[in-house]
Amino acid sequence: MRKSTLDKKYIITLLIENAVTVFLVGFVIFMVFTKRSFSTWDNIVNIINESSIYGIAACAMTVVVISGEFDLSSSSIFGWSTVIFVICINAMGIVPAFFITLVCGAAFGALNGLLIAKVKMPAFVATLGTMIAIKGLAYVMTKAQPINTNNATLKAIGSFNMGGISIIPIVYLGVLVLFIWFMRYTKFGRDIYATGGNYEVARLSGINVVFSKFIVFTMLGAAAALAGMMYGVRIKAGWAPYGQDLALYCITATIIGGTSLLGGTGSVGKTVIGVLVLAVLFNALTLLGVSGSMQKFIRGLVLITVIMLDAVVAKRQKE
């Protein structure tokens, strides 16, 4: 009788954990039969290209969430990176622009890491503050106007095409493989899991928990900068508001992929599922003619739903 109860509890928990994925499968089947354009190769390629930009940052956000934290400022780092990338391209060329933008993103991430890991500020307060400051700085840099570039090398990179797939998904794949390897096969990756699982136990066992938290924010800053540059490659422009929904998108994708907001568990590889869930959902809503304003409303509902399901699963696992 007890075994039957445990099996029932396990099945219910499993269904709750995968509720969003089950919904996606059903929604995809619905779209295939109702919108012929949904299942065309051109639209599939569009979904891959669209999801890859935010997917780059989502890999690093997953690592931050596994460590037991989150970062709201990644949205502003993304927008800032599009701005500084375009400014540096116009002034110095694409190679210096790439490294300067990457270093700037990592520096902003390091600042977050310092405030949270060393100063012990709550992640919400620290990253909310840096989010506002970085966005303000980006507005100052461009006088609140979008800036463009006509760099020939950037145009050549942006026009790269392999069966409709641009260079961005290739970069995303490289970042994804790197983060999976880092979290699965390195000691530092295991230390991050331990830090997120139980901070005090990890500290007492000799893990440098302060450095672990510092470095995950630095990596997210660099990843958000890389994502911003990929967006710049695509549209050849920079502006502070670009990517303003990045942080919540990445957190939502991370939770859909099975990473708990409580930290200590999760997988970068499974976050790919979350990224695809959101990309397919909003692509389908666009094809169905749903307005951009309504899509923002739906994004909020999706975020609330996945956080609620995460809380329910965590509660059931404790019982």
MARSE-832000 format. One record per residue: residue number from 1; x negated, y negated, z negated of N, C-alpha, C in turn; residue in one letter. Coordinates in pm, whole numbers. Atoms other than C-alpha are relative to their C-alpha. Last residue first. Layout:
// MARSE-832000
   k   n.xx   n.yy   n.zz  ca.xx  ca.yy  ca.zz   c.xx   c.yy   c.zz r
 NUM      X      Y      Z      X      Y      Z      X      Y      Z a
...
END
This chain:
// MARSE-832000
   k   n.xx   n.yy   n.zz  ca.xx  ca.yy  ca.zz   c.xx   c.yy   c.zz r
 319    -98    -76     80   -710  -1587   -208    -35    148     -6 e
 318     33      9    143  -1021  -1775    -94     91     86    -85 k
 317    122    -77     23   -983  -1660    268    -44     -2   -145 q
 316    -32   -145     -4   -622  -1774    273   -123     84    -27 r
 315    -76    -33    120   -721  -2126    161     30    149     -6 k
 314     90      6    115   -993  -2156    426     70     40   -128 a
 313     89   -116     -8   -749  -2038    696    -94      4   -121 v
 312    -82   -118     32   -487  -2292    588    -86    125     -2 v
 311    -25      2    145   -745  -2574    581     79    123    -43 a
 310    128    -28     66   -869  -2487    931     19      7   -150 d
 309     22   -144    -13   -507  -2473   1053   -130     43    -68 l
 308    -97    -66     86   -447  -2824    915    -20    152      4 m
 307     50     19    137   -768  -2950   1075     93     70    -99 i
 306    114    -90     19   -660  -2795   1408    -59    -15   -141 v
 305    -38   -142      0   -314  -2952   1388   -118     91    -30 t
 304    -70    -28    127   -429  -3301   1287     31    149    -10 i
 303     99     10    109   -681  -3307   1575     65     34   -134 l
 302     87   -119    -10   -420  -3181   1825   -101      0   -114 v
 301    -76   -115     49   -171  -3444   1707    -84    127      1 l
 300    -13     12    144   -429  -3720   1752     74    117    -61 g
 299    133    -27     56   -514  -3602   2101      4     -5   -153 r
 298     13   -146      4   -140  -3593   2179   -136     40    -56 i
 297    -88    -47    106   -108  -3963   2090    -14    152    -18 f
 296     68     37    125   -409  -4040   2307     81     46   -121 k
 295    108    -97     18   -242  -3845   2590    -79    -30   -127 q
 294    -60   -120     60     72  -4056   2544   -107    106    -23 m
 293    -39     34    138   -132  -4371   2604     59    121    -71 s
 292    120      2     84   -301  -4221   2911     33    -29   -146 g
 291     76    124      3     36  -4140   3067   -120     10    -94 s
 290     -9     58    135    155  -3783   3129    -92   -122     -7 v
 289    -42    140     -4    187  -3720   3503     17    -65   -135 g
 288   -144      5     27    185  -3339   3489     52   -144     -5 l
 287    -69    -53   -118   -156  -3341   3657    152     -5    -16 l
 286     17     98   -108   -286  -3567   3380     74     45    125 t
 285    -90    111     32   -141  -3336   3114     -7   -109    106 l
 284   -137    -42    -33   -312  -3042   3282    100   -111    -27 a
 283     -8     -6   -146   -650  -3216   3275    142     36     44 n
 282    -18    138    -46   -585  -3302   2911     -5    -12    152 f
 281   -124     61     49   -524  -2941   2812     22   -138     60 l
 280   -112    -56    -77   -796  -2792   3031    131    -67    -40 v
 279     14     43   -140  -1063  -3024   2887    117     48     84 a
 278    -38    141    -10   -939  -2975   2529     -6    -49    144 l
 277   -141     14     41   -945  -2596   2549     46   -144     20 v
 276    -83    -39   -115  -1273  -2602   2743    149    -13    -31 l
 275     20    102   -104  -1450  -2798   2466     89     30    121 v
 274    -70    122     41  -1302  -2570   2201     -9   -109    104 g
 273   -144    -30    -13  -1415  -2258   2385     81   -124    -34 i
 272    -30      8   -144  -1764  -2407   2424    148     25     24 v
 271    -48    136    -22  -1759  -2451   2045     31    -23    147 t
 270   -146     -2      3  -1786  -2072   2030     59   -140     17 k
 269    -54    -68   -117  -2148  -2086   2142    152     -3      6 g
 268      6     95   -111  -2238  -2345   1879     61     61    125 v
 267     90    -36   -109  -2121  -2104   1611      6   -105    110 s
 266    -30     54   -132  -1951  -2142   1278   -106     39    101 g
 265    -39   -101    -99  -1998  -2099    905     26    -68    134 t
 264     55   -132     29  -2173  -2286    623     35    109    100 g
 263    141    -27    -23  -1958  -2598    636    -39    144    -28 g
 262     62    -20    130  -1624  -2692    479   -149     30     12 l
 261     42    131     50  -1514  -2834    815    -67     10   -137 l
 260    -78     60    108  -1503  -2475    935    -57   -134    -41 s
 259     89     53    104  -1644  -2380   1275     84    -72   -106 t
 258     11    -87    117  -1401  -2164   1471    -94    -45   -108 g
 257     96   -108    -24  -1428  -2305   1823    -26     86   -122 g
 256    -68    -97    -88  -1109  -2507   1764    -91    120     25 i
 255    -94    -75     84  -1294  -2671   1473     75    104     82 i
 254     76    -82     95  -1588  -2771   1694     92     86    -85 t
 253     51   -115    -76  -1362  -2894   1975    -76     96    -91 a
 252   -114    -85    -35  -1177  -3118   1727    -46    125     72 t
 251    -42    -65    125  -1502  -3254   1583    116     94     26 i
 250     98   -103     35  -1632  -3318   1935     37     73   -128 c
 249     -7   -107   -101  -1316  -3501   2046    -93    114    -40 y
 248   -118    -79     34  -1308  -3701   1719     20    115     99 l
 247     18    -64    131  -1666  -3817   1774    119     89    -34 a
 246     95   -112      1  -1631  -3883   2148     -4     75   -132 l
 245    -68   -115     60  -1313  -4096   2141    -94    120    -17 d
 244    -51     36    133  -1498  -4426   2195     74    114    -70 q
 243     16   -109     96  -1701  -4270   2475     58    -27   -137 g
 242      6   -135    -58  -1739  -4592   2674    -21    104   -111 y
 241   -116    -85     32  -1634  -4894   2466     -5    141     58 p
 240    -15    -43    139  -1989  -5043   2463    121     91    -25 a
 239    -89     90     72  -2039  -5057   2841     25     57   -139 w
 238      6    -12    146  -2284  -4905   3088     92   -102    -64 g
 237    -37    119     76  -2260  -4834   3459    -15     27   -149 a
 236     99    106    -31  -2374  -4594   3731     31   -130    -72 k
 235    -73    121    -41  -2053  -4387   3691    -92   -118     32 i
 234   -124    -22    -74  -2194  -4032   3683     62   -129     52 r
 233     34    -62   -128  -2553  -4096   3585    125     12     87 v
 232     59    106    -81  -2427  -4330   3312    -40     50    138 g
 231   -115     82    -42  -2206  -4052   3180    -47   -115     87 y
 230    -67    -79   -103  -2512  -3828   3176    125    -72     52 m
 229     78     12   -125  -2697  -4102   2990     64     78    113 m
 228    -21    134    -54  -2423  -4119   2729    -75    -21    130 g
 227   -134     -2    -58  -2439  -3741   2682     34   -136     62 a
 226     11    -77   -124  -2815  -3770   2630    136      6     71 l
 225     70     85    -97  -2760  -4046   2374    -13     70    135 a
 224    -98    102    -41  -2499  -3834   2193    -62    -95    103 a
 223    -96    -66    -90  -2750  -3546   2191    106    -98     50 a
 222     66    -26   -128  -3027  -3767   2047     97     62    101 a
 221     26    130    -62  -2800  -3900   1772    -63     16    138 g
 220   -128     46    -54  -2677  -3545   1702    -17   -137     67 l
 219    -30    -75   -121  -3036  -3425   1666    130    -45     64 m
 218     93     47   -102  -3117  -3701   1419     28     71    133 t
 217    -53    128    -47  -2803  -3615   1222    -90    -60    108 f
 216   -120    -29    -80  -2914  -3252   1203     63   -129     51 v
 215     33    -38   -138  -3268  -3360   1101    125     29     83 i
 214     58    111    -75  -3167  -3554    791    -16     37    147 f
 213   -109     92    -33  -2937  -3280    663    -51   -118     82 k
 212    -96    -71    -85  -3213  -3020    682    112    -94     44 s
 211     53      3   -136  -3470  -3266    543     96     67     97 f
 210      0    142    -42  -3261  -3322    231    -48    -11    144 v
 209   -136     35    -44  -3188  -2949    198      8   -144     49 v
 208      6    146      2  -3555  -2851    184    131    -54     56 n
 207    -25     63   -130  -3479  -2488    108     -5   -152    -15 i
 206    123     52    -61  -3644  -2353   -207     18    -64    136 g
 205     73   -110    -63  -3373  -2124   -342   -122    -47     77 s
 204     68    -77    103  -3259  -2397   -582    -80    117     57 l
 203    107     82     59  -3179  -2628   -292    -81     79   -102 r
 202    105     13   -101  -2982  -2360   -106   -118    -79    -54 a
 201     67   -131     -6  -2786  -2278   -422   -115     -5    100 v
 200     79    -14    122  -2706  -2648   -468    -77    131     -2 e
 199    111     95      5  -2594  -2705   -109    -92     25   -120 y
 198      6     39    141  -2375  -2397    -78   -126    -84    -20 n
 197    -75    -98     78  -2260  -2291    267      5    -33   -147 g
 196   -143     24    -14  -2371  -2606    448     84     94    -84 g
 195    -27    133     56  -2726  -2581    319    148    -32      4 t
 194      6    -12    146  -2738  -2205    386     33   -133    -67 a
 193   -116    -79     44  -2620  -2250    745      5      8   -152 y
 192   -116     88    -18  -2876  -2529    794    128     72    -43 i
 191     -1     94    113  -3152  -2309    647    121    -92      8 d
 190    -56    -74    114  -3065  -2038    900      8    -88   -124 r
 189   -142    -21    -28  -3123  -2286   1182     68     73   -114 g
 188    -65    126     28  -3454  -2388   1024    151      9     26 f
 187    -19     11    145  -3563  -2029   1014     75   -128    -34 k
 186    104     72     73  -3512  -2001   1388     33     -6   -149 t
 185    129    -69      7  -3326  -1737   1590   -111    -76    -74 y
 184     -5   -145     20  -2955  -1810   1571   -136     60    -30 r
 183    -80    -38    116  -2931  -2186   1520     -7    149    -31 m
 182     46     69    120  -3218  -2285   1751     75     49   -124 f
 181    127    -58     41  -3134  -2027   2018    -47    -58   -134 w
 180    -31   -138     42  -2773  -2140   2031   -126     69    -49 i
 179    -61      6    133  -2887  -2505   2036     36    140    -51 f
 178     99     46     98  -3127  -2450   2327     57      0   -141 l
 177     94   -112     23  -2877  -2244   2527   -101    -37   -108 v
 176    -74   -106     68  -2615  -2518   2490    -91    118    -36 l
 175    -16     43    139  -2858  -2795   2583     68    109    -82 v
 174    133      0     61  -2958  -2610   2902      6    -37   -147 g
 173     37   -141     19  -2595  -2538   2990   -136     11    -68 l
 172    -80    -53    112  -2505  -2904   2936    -38    144    -30 y
 171     62     55    120  -2790  -3013   3167     72     52   -124 v
 170    129    -70     10  -2655  -2778   3434    -75    -48   -124 i
 169    -20   -132     62  -2301  -2904   3369   -130     80    -15 p
 168    -38     12    142  -2428  -3263   3433     28    136    -65 i
 167    115    -34     84  -2616  -3191   3760     39      4   -148 i
 166    105    102      6  -2290  -3183   3956   -115     46    -90 s
 165     48     20    137  -2077  -2881   4043   -118    -97      1 i
 164    -89     94     68  -1893  -2908   4376    -44    -33   -142 g
 163   -134    -58      0  -2058  -2596   4513    101    -88    -71 g
 162     20   -141    -30  -2394  -2737   4413    135     71    -12 m
 161   -123    -78     -7  -2395  -3116   4424    -32    144     38 n
 160     32   -143     -3  -2655  -3376   4339    127     83     -8 f
 159    -62    -61   -117  -2503  -3719   4412    -35    149     15 s
 158   -144     -7     15  -2573  -3845   4062     70     67    116 g
 157    -29    -99    104  -2941  -3759   4089    150     19    -15 i
 156     37   -131    -54  -2967  -3944   4420     29    112   -100 a
 155   -102    -37    -97  -2775  -4242   4284    -28    139     57 k
 154   -118    -37     76  -3006  -4254   3983    114     45     93 l
 153     28   -131     61  -3307  -4251   4212    120     50    -78 t
 152    -10   -104   -104  -3162  -4535   4424    -23    140    -57 a
 151    125    -74    -10  -3100  -4767   4127     15    120     94 n
 150      5    -53   -136  -2789  -4970   4202   -128     79     24 n
 149    133    -20    -58  -2704  -5042   3839     14     57    140 t
 148     15   -101   -104  -2400  -5182   3664   -145     13     43 n
 147    113     29    -88  -2312  -5372   3346    -21    117     95 i
 146     68   -118    -55  -1979  -5380   3163   -115    -43     91 p
 145    -38    -31   -138  -1904  -5705   2975    -70    127     47 q
 144   -134    -61     -3  -1898  -5779   2601     50     30    141 a
 143    -94    112     10  -2204  -6006   2630    144     47     22 k
 142    -63     17   -132  -2396  -5696   2743     95   -119      5 t
 141     97    -25   -107  -2647  -5670   2456     59    -29    138 m
 140     91    114     -6  -2404  -5830   2209    -95     14    119 v
 139    -75    113    -54  -2137  -5569   2285    -90   -123     16 y
 138    -17    -27   -143  -2392  -5291   2231     78   -112     69 a
 137    128     27    -64  -2491  -5445   1896      9     22    151 l
 136     18    145     -4  -2126  -5452   1788   -128    -40     71 g
 135    -90     50   -104  -2088  -5086   1883    -11   -151     14 k
 134     57    -36   -130  -2396  -5000   1680     88    -50    115 i
 133    121     79    -26  -2275  -5192   1373    -57     28    139 a
 132    -39    139    -25  -1921  -5048   1378   -121    -84     40 i
 131    -85      1   -119  -2039  -4688   1413     36   -143     39 m
 130     91      2   -116  -2319  -4750   1161     78      0    131 t
 129     75    124     -4  -2061  -4844    898    -92    -10    121 g
 128    -97    103    -38  -1827  -4557    978    -70   -135     11 l
 127    -16     -4   -146  -2128  -4324    974    107    -96     50 t
 126    125     30    -71  -2231  -4423    623     22     -6    150 a
 125     36    141     20  -1882  -4439    471   -121    -38     85 v
 124   -106     84    -56  -1759  -4107    613    -39   -147     -6 f
 123     13      3   -146  -2090  -3931    548    103    -92     64 a
 122    -95    -91    -65  -2078  -4022    178     -8    -16    151 p
 121   -127     64    -36  -2398  -4207     77     94    103     59 m
 120   -118    -71     52  -2662  -3990    -90    132    -75     23 k
 119    -69    100     82  -2953  -4232    -27    125     58    -66 v
 118     91     56     99  -3168  -3941     94     70    -97    -95 k
 117     81   -102     67  -2937  -3709    287    -84    -57   -114 a
 116    -80   -109     56  -2657  -3949    383    -84     97    -82 i
 115   -104     53     89  -2835  -4281    438     74    113    -71 l
 114     65     62    116  -3149  -4115    580    104    -47   -102 l
 113     55   -107     83  -2949  -3888    811    -65    -53   -127 g
 112   -113    -69     66  -2746  -4180    942    -51    107    -96 n
 111    -51     97     98  -3068  -4373   1010    118     60    -76 l
 110     91     -8    115  -3213  -4063   1178     44    -97   -110 a
 109    -34   -122     73  -2910  -4052   1408    -83     16   -125 g
 108   -129     27     64  -2969  -4414   1506     45    121    -81 f
 107     26     94    109  -3335  -4331   1569    129    -35    -74 a
 106     56    -77    111  -3243  -4020   1775    -25    -91   -121 a
 105   -106    -85     53  -3018  -4233   1995    -48     79   -120 g
 104    -96     87     68  -3290  -4497   2039    112     81    -64 c
 103     62     39    127  -3548  -4228   2120     94    -90    -80 v
 102      1   -118     87  -3321  -4078   2387    -57    -33   -137 l
 101   -138    -26     44  -3251  -4420   2539      6    117    -96 t
 100    -37    108     93  -3622  -4508   2551    140     24    -55 i
  99     68    -20    128  -3709  -4170   2702     37   -107   -103 f
  98    -41   -127     62  -3450  -4184   2980    -61     15   -139 f
  97   -136     18     52  -3507  -4552   3060     47    125    -73 a
  96      6     72    129  -3882  -4494   3091    137    -17    -63 p
  95     74    -82     97  -3809  -4225   3355    -18    -73   -134 v
  94    -80   -103     66  -3530  -4412   3536    -76     79   -106 i
  93    -11   -125    -74  -3699  -4737   3624     60    110    -85 g
  92    122    -81     -1  -3835  -5032   3425      6    127     85 m
  91    124     70     35  -3594  -5326   3425   -126     81     24 a
  90     15    120    -82  -3282  -5202   3605   -133    -70    -25 n
  89     15    -42   -140  -3324  -4857   3455    -24   -122     89 i
  88    138    -46    -18  -3382  -5009   3111    -26     49    142 c
  87     91    116     14  -3057  -5208   3119   -144     42     30 i
  86    -13     81   -121  -2863  -4907   3254    -93   -120     -4 v
  85     47    -81   -114  -2990  -4674   2981      3    -84    128 f
  84    146     11      0  -2947  -4940   2710    -61     78    116 i
  83     45    138    -17  -2578  -4977   2795   -152     -9     12 v
  82    -31     37   -138  -2489  -4610   2848    -53   -140     30 t
  81     96    -67    -89  -2676  -4534   2527     28    -29    146 s
  80    127     72      2  -2479  -4791   2327    -98     59    101 w
  79    -21    125    -72  -2154  -4624   2435   -126    -84      8 g
  78    -29    -33   -140  -2274  -4279   2327     13   -128     82 f
  77    132    -33    -56  -2425  -4414   2004     13     33    148 i
  76     68    127    -27  -2086  -4576   1937   -140     23     57 s
  75    -74     71   -107  -1903  -4245   1971    -72   -128     39 s
  74     45    -55   -129  -2173  -4065   1768     72    -64    117 s
  73     74     99    -79  -2095  -4301   1478    -47     51    135 s
  72    -91     83    -79  -1819  -4085   1330    -75    -92     96 l
  71     58    128    -41  -2054  -3811   1207     98    -76     90 d
  70    -52     40   -130  -1965  -3499   1012    -50   -140     30 f
  69    -20    144    -19  -2111  -3307    716     75    -25    131 e
  68    -94     51    100  -2124  -2954    570     29   -148     12 g
  67     78     46    116  -2437  -2834    751     88    -60   -110 s
  66     49   -120     69  -2210  -2636    985    -79    -40   -125 i
  65   -115    -53     76  -2039  -2968   1069    -40    128    -76 v
  64    -26     92    111  -2373  -3122   1171    113     52    -88 v
  63    109    -20     96  -2462  -2816   1382     20    -89   -123 v
  62    -24   -129     65  -2122  -2831   1553   -106     26   -106 t
  61   -101     24    103  -2175  -3202   1624     30    129    -76 m
  60     67     55    117  -2498  -3108   1804     99    -29   -113 a
  59     98    -99     50  -2321  -2878   2049    -65    -49   -129 c
  58    -72    -96     83  -2028  -3122   2078    -93    108    -56 a
  57     -5     52    137  -2265  -3393   2204     68     98    -94 a
  56    138     19     44  -2349  -3192   2516     -3    -47   -145 i
  55     49   -129     48  -1986  -3080   2552   -142     -8    -52 g
  54    -26     -7    144  -1878  -3444   2577    -50    131    -60 y
  53     58    121     60  -2048  -3467   2916     19      2   -152 i
  52    142    -17     28  -1980  -3105   3018    -61   -120    -71 s
  51     22    -53    136  -1602  -3127   2987   -147      3    -39 s
  50    -53     90    102  -1557  -3355   3288    -39     46   -141 e
  49     79    123      0  -1785  -3158   3523     43    -95   -113 n
  48    136    -32     43  -1628  -2824   3432    -85   -126    -12 i
  47     -7    -31    142  -1272  -2960   3455   -140     28    -56 i
  46    -23    127     69  -1348  -3121   3794      4     21   -152 n
  45    129     70      1  -1494  -2792   3919     12   -132    -75 v
  44     83    -76     93  -1170  -2616   3822   -137    -67    -15 i
  43    -42     38    135   -973  -2892   3996    -81     74   -106 n
  42     35    140     25  -1168  -2856   4320     38    -42   -142 d
  41    142      8     33  -1145  -2477   4305    -41   -143    -34 w
  40     89     15   -116   -766  -2493   4295   -145    -12    -47 t
  39     89   -116    -14   -580  -2354   3990    -90     -8    123 s
  38     73    -29    123   -419  -2681   3880   -105    108     19 f
  37    129     70     -1   -322  -2795   4231    -85     33   -122 s
  36     93    -72    -87    -48  -2529   4248   -139    -64     -2 r
  35     78     99    -73    128  -2678   3948   -106     72     84 k
  34    -79    122    -21    414  -2474   3798    -74   -107     81 t
  33   -126    -25    -70    286  -2116   3816     80   -126     31 f
  32     29    -73   -124    -78  -2187   3731    128     18     82 v
  31     48     96   -100     30  -2448   3475    -26     67    134 m
  30   -111     89    -38    241  -2200   3274    -43    -94    112 f
  29    -91    -82    -81    -41  -1942   3275    118    -85     50 i
  28     66    -20   -130   -281  -2213   3155     90     82     93 v
  27    -13    126    -73    -38  -2311   2876    -62     10    139 f
  26   -139     14    -43     -6  -1953   2757     20   -124     85 g
  25    -23   -106    -99   -383  -1910   2748    142    -10     57 v
  24     67     38   -124   -419  -2247   2573     27    102    110 l
  23    -81    103    -64   -158  -2157   2309    -60    -39    135 f
  22   -118    -69    -52   -345  -1837   2229     91    -98     74 v
  21     45    -75   -116   -665  -2040   2193    117     73     66 t
  20     22     97   -107   -490  -2287   1962    -43     70    129 v
  19   -128     54    -46   -349  -2011   1742    -18    -93    120 a
  18      3      3   -146   -683  -1829   1717    128    -57     60 n
  17    129     46    -48   -752  -1892   1348     -1    -20    151 e
  16      9    143     33   -381  -1864   1260   -130    -58     57 i
  15    -92     72    -89   -355  -1530   1443     -6   -151    -23 l
  14     58     -5   -135   -665  -1397   1265     87    -77     99 l
  13    112     95      0   -530  -1508    927    -63     -9    138 t
  12    -59    135      5   -201  -1327    997   -109   -107      6 i
  11    -62     27   -131   -388  -1012   1106     59   -141      5 i
  10    108     20    -97   -612  -1017    797     56    -38    137 y
   9     59    130     30   -315  -1063    562   -109    -33    102 k
   8    -99    100    -41   -134   -771    725    -56   -141    -20 k
   7     -2      1   -146   -444   -553    694     95   -106     54 d
   6    122     66    -43   -481   -651    327     -7    -10    152 l
   5    -14    143     30   -118   -566    258   -121    -78     48 t
   4    -97     53    -96   -153   -227    433     18   -151    -18 s
   3     69      9   -128   -466   -153    231     90    -60    106 k
   2     91    114      9   -284   -235    -93    -73    -21    132 r
   1    -84    120      0      0      0      0    -88   -126      0 m
END
